[in-house]
Amino acid sequence: MIKKQIESELSLEGQAHEVAEKFFKEIIDPMGSAMFGKDPEIAHTFMCHVLWMSMNSYAGLFKKNGTSEEGIKDITEQFLKALREHPNELMC
């Protein structure tokens, strides 16, 4: 069982990238770090689920106009390129 108390009044305002960054910095990253400190395998599973659910949401939004598969391929290629070029920092 995973339990993490979030003790911040999170205000999600701003541009899309700002809201996403704040959400991940305030909620996802701290939870992943807390889990990693206790059990890296649980942290890995948690982050994989976050990744898959995010990609599923993206695909669901763009499925009707037929661009979801191409969009996921493009995002994945951009992510891998950024990871190769800047292995110690990830960015959009």
Secondary structure as the mmCIF struct_conf table of DSSP 4:
data_model
#
loop_
_struct_conf.conf_type_id
_struct_conf.id
_struct_conf.beg_label_comp_id
_struct_conf.beg_label_asym_id
_struct_conf.beg_label_seq_id
_struct_conf.end_label_comp_id
_struct_conf.end_label_asym_id
_struct_conf.end_label_seq_id
BEND BEND1 SER A 8 SER A 8
BEND BEND2 GLY A 14 GLN A 15
HELX_RH_AL_P HELX_RH_AL_P1 ALA A 16 PHE A 23
HELX_RH_PI_P HELX_RH_PI_P1 PHE A 24 ILE A 28
HELX_RH_AL_P HELX_RH_AL_P2 ASP A 29 LYS A 38
HELX_RH_AL_P HELX_RH_AL_P3 PRO A 40 PHE A 62
TURN_TY1_P TURN_TY1_P1 LYS A 63 GLY A 66
HELX_RH_AL_P HELX_RH_AL_P4 SER A 68 GLU A 85
TURN_TY1_P TURN_TY1_P2 PRO A 87 ASN A 88
#
